[in-house]
């Protein structure tokens, strides 16, 4: 990050006449460099990852309703529905929004001494492998079926993609003057156990989406 000095005008009061304008002076302001670094943190799932991407079809249904357009009711295509809920980098590569991992880490900030949510939120940023998605490698994908409550007295069956044996490598850009690599690694480990990512996580009374930091041991 670049550092240097800029000059700013310092006013000594409201200008009431031409003489007062001459009372302004210049003051040196030093720009302190930020110690910005990049690190990679490998994580692996200790419980399956349940994805639930907001599909284009669901978006269109809401938009049509709001704009008064009628949409023809179709028979439910379970296979296509599950496929539409997968975050994809391309046709062959599964991804997941990096913001999900960051949110989980921010939530765990109070668990570590010297950190709080505001500091963690500003001191580090996760970089996606493609756009805002980090690549997810996995052993197997299965269809998860579960009863869900849509509204009061309204229940349905949700079909979602479930990834087993998953892992990812998080790329993190951080300000080393505000947060250390050790703190980041521990945040990731706490986030994987206490919060998780995806649907039906520990934060929402579930057990999916838990992960741990991969060590060299």
C-alpha positions as CSV (number, residue, x, y, z in Angstrom):
1,X,0.0,0.0,0.0
2,X,1.4,3.4,-1.0
3,X,2.4,5.9,1.7
4,X,3.4,9.5,1.4
5,X,2.5,13.1,2.4
6,X,-0.3,15.3,1.0
7,X,-0.9,19.0,1.8
8,X,-4.4,20.1,3.0
9,X,-5.6,23.6,3.7
10,X,-6.2,24.4,7.3
11,X,-8.9,27.0,7.9
12,X,-8.6,29.3,11.0
13,X,-12.2,30.3,11.0
14,X,-15.0,31.6,8.8
15,X,-13.9,33.9,6.0
16,X,-15.6,37.3,6.5
17,X,-13.3,39.3,4.3
18,X,-10.4,39.1,1.9
19,X,-8.0,39.5,4.9
20,X,-9.5,36.4,6.6
21,X,-8.8,34.3,3.5
22,X,-5.1,34.9,3.9
23,X,-5.3,33.3,7.4
24,X,-5.6,29.8,5.9
25,X,-2.5,27.7,6.0
26,X,-1.3,24.3,4.7
27,X,-0.8,21.3,7.0
28,X,1.1,18.1,6.3
29,X,-1.0,14.9,6.5
30,X,1.0,11.7,6.5
31,X,-0.6,8.6,4.8
32,X,0.5,5.6,6.9
33,X,1.0,2.4,4.8
34,X,-1.2,-0.6,5.5
35,X,0.5,-3.9,5.9
36,X,-1.6,-5.8,3.4
37,X,-0.9,-9.5,2.9
38,X,-2.5,-12.6,1.3
39,X,-2.7,-16.0,2.8
40,X,-4.4,-19.3,1.9
41,X,-6.3,-21.4,4.4
42,X,-7.4,-24.9,3.4
43,X,-10.6,-26.2,5.0
44,X,-12.4,-29.6,4.8
45,X,-15.9,-30.5,5.6
46,X,-16.6,-32.5,8.8
47,X,-20.3,-32.7,7.8
48,X,-21.9,-32.5,4.4
49,X,-22.4,-29.1,2.7
50,X,-26.1,-28.4,1.8
51,X,-26.5,-25.8,-0.9
52,X,-29.6,-23.8,-1.7
53,X,-28.9,-21.2,-4.4
54,X,-31.8,-18.9,-5.2
55,X,-32.7,-20.2,-8.6
56,X,-33.5,-18.1,-11.7
57,X,-36.9,-19.7,-11.9
58,X,-37.8,-18.7,-8.4
59,X,-36.6,-15.2,-9.2
60,X,-38.8,-15.1,-12.3
61,X,-41.8,-16.3,-10.4
62,X,-41.4,-13.4,-7.8
63,X,-40.8,-10.8,-10.6
64,X,-43.8,-12.0,-12.6
65,X,-46.1,-11.8,-9.5
66,X,-44.9,-8.3,-8.7
67,X,-45.3,-7.1,-12.3
68,X,-48.7,-8.7,-12.8
69,X,-47.5,-11.2,-15.4
70,X,-49.0,-14.7,-15.3
71,X,-46.8,-17.7,-15.4
72,X,-48.0,-21.1,-16.4
73,X,-47.8,-23.6,-13.5
74,X,-45.5,-26.5,-14.3
75,X,-45.1,-30.0,-12.9
76,X,-42.3,-30.1,-10.4
77,X,-39.0,-31.4,-12.0
78,X,-37.1,-32.5,-8.9
79,X,-33.8,-33.2,-10.8
80,X,-33.8,-29.8,-12.5
81,X,-34.8,-28.2,-9.1
82,X,-31.8,-29.7,-7.3
83,X,-29.4,-28.8,-10.2
84,X,-30.6,-25.1,-10.1
85,X,-29.7,-24.8,-6.4
86,X,-26.0,-25.6,-7.1
87,X,-23.5,-22.7,-7.1
88,X,-21.4,-23.2,-10.2
89,X,-18.2,-21.7,-11.4
90,X,-18.7,-23.5,-14.7
91,X,-20.5,-26.6,-16.0
92,X,-18.1,-28.9,-14.3
93,X,-17.0,-26.9,-11.2
94,X,-19.0,-26.4,-8.1
95,X,-18.5,-23.2,-6.0
96,X,-19.8,-21.5,-2.9
97,X,-20.0,-17.7,-2.1
98,X,-16.9,-16.6,-0.2
99,X,-19.1,-14.2,1.8
100,X,-20.6,-17.3,3.6
101,X,-17.2,-18.2,5.0
102,X,-16.5,-14.5,6.0
103,X,-19.8,-14.1,7.7
104,X,-19.1,-17.3,9.7
105,X,-15.7,-16.0,10.7
106,X,-17.0,-12.6,11.7
107,X,-19.7,-14.2,13.9
108,X,-16.9,-15.9,15.9
109,X,-14.8,-12.8,16.5
110,X,-16.0,-12.4,20.1
111,X,-14.7,-15.9,20.9
112,X,-11.1,-14.8,20.4
113,X,-9.4,-12.3,22.8
114,X,-8.6,-8.9,21.3
115,X,-11.0,-9.3,18.4
116,X,-14.5,-8.0,17.7
117,X,-16.9,-8.2,14.7
118,X,-16.1,-4.7,13.5
119,X,-12.4,-5.3,13.4
120,X,-12.6,-8.7,11.7
121,X,-15.1,-7.5,9.1
122,X,-12.8,-4.6,8.1
123,X,-9.4,-6.2,8.6
124,X,-9.8,-9.2,6.2
125,X,-11.5,-9.9,2.9
126,X,-12.0,-13.2,1.1
127,X,-11.2,-13.4,-2.6
128,X,-13.1,-15.8,-4.8
129,X,-11.6,-18.2,-7.3
130,X,-14.2,-16.9,-9.9
131,X,-16.1,-13.8,-9.1
132,X,-17.5,-14.3,-5.5
133,X,-17.3,-18.1,-5.6
134,X,-14.6,-20.3,-4.1
135,X,-14.2,-23.7,-5.7
136,X,-15.6,-26.7,-3.8
137,X,-14.1,-30.1,-4.4
138,X,-16.1,-33.1,-3.2
139,X,-16.3,-36.9,-3.2
140,X,-20.0,-37.3,-3.8
141,X,-23.1,-35.3,-4.4
142,X,-26.5,-36.7,-3.4
143,X,-30.0,-35.4,-3.3
144,X,-31.1,-34.3,0.2
145,X,-34.9,-34.6,0.9
146,X,-36.4,-32.8,4.0
147,X,-39.8,-31.5,5.2
148,X,-39.8,-27.7,5.5
149,X,-42.2,-25.1,6.9
150,X,-42.9,-22.5,4.2
151,X,-45.5,-20.5,6.2
152,X,-48.0,-21.0,9.0
153,X,-49.8,-24.3,8.4
154,X,-48.0,-24.8,5.1
155,X,-45.4,-27.5,4.7
156,X,-43.5,-28.8,1.7
157,X,-40.7,-31.1,0.7
158,X,-37.4,-29.5,-0.1
159,X,-34.9,-31.1,-2.4
160,X,-31.3,-29.8,-2.2
161,X,-27.9,-30.8,-3.4
162,X,-25.8,-32.3,-0.6
163,X,-22.0,-32.5,-1.0
164,X,-20.1,-35.1,1.0
165,X,-16.3,-35.2,1.5
166,X,-16.0,-31.5,0.5
167,X,-13.0,-29.2,0.8
168,X,-12.0,-25.7,-0.3
169,X,-9.0,-23.3,-0.2
170,X,-9.8,-19.8,1.0
171,X,-7.7,-16.9,-0.3
172,X,-7.7,-14.1,2.3
173,X,-6.3,-10.6,2.0
174,X,-5.8,-9.0,5.4
175,X,-4.3,-6.0,7.2
176,X,-1.5,-7.5,9.3
177,X,-1.4,-4.5,11.5
178,X,-4.9,-5.3,12.7
179,X,-5.2,-9.1,12.6
180,X,-2.6,-11.9,12.6
181,X,-2.5,-15.1,10.5
182,X,-2.9,-17.1,13.7
183,X,-6.1,-15.2,14.6
184,X,-7.4,-15.8,11.0
185,X,-6.7,-19.5,11.2
186,X,-8.4,-19.8,14.6
187,X,-11.4,-17.8,13.4
188,X,-11.8,-20.2,10.5
189,X,-11.6,-23.2,12.8
190,X,-14.2,-21.7,15.3
191,X,-16.4,-20.7,12.4
192,X,-16.4,-24.3,11.0
193,X,-17.5,-25.7,14.3
194,X,-19.9,-23.1,15.7
195,X,-21.5,-21.5,12.6
196,X,-20.9,-23.5,9.4
197,X,-21.8,-22.6,5.8
198,X,-24.7,-23.4,3.5
199,X,-28.2,-24.6,4.7
200,X,-29.2,-26.2,8.0
201,X,-26.0,-25.3,9.8
202,X,-25.3,-25.3,13.6
203,X,-26.2,-21.6,13.6
204,X,-29.7,-22.6,12.5
205,X,-30.2,-25.7,14.7
206,X,-28.7,-28.1,12.1
207,X,-25.5,-30.0,11.6
208,X,-24.6,-29.4,8.0
209,X,-21.8,-27.3,6.6
210,X,-19.3,-27.8,9.4
211,X,-15.6,-27.7,8.6
212,X,-12.1,-27.6,10.0
213,X,-8.8,-26.0,9.0
214,X,-6.5,-28.4,7.2
215,X,-3.1,-28.6,9.0
216,X,0.3,-30.0,7.9
217,X,0.2,-32.7,10.6
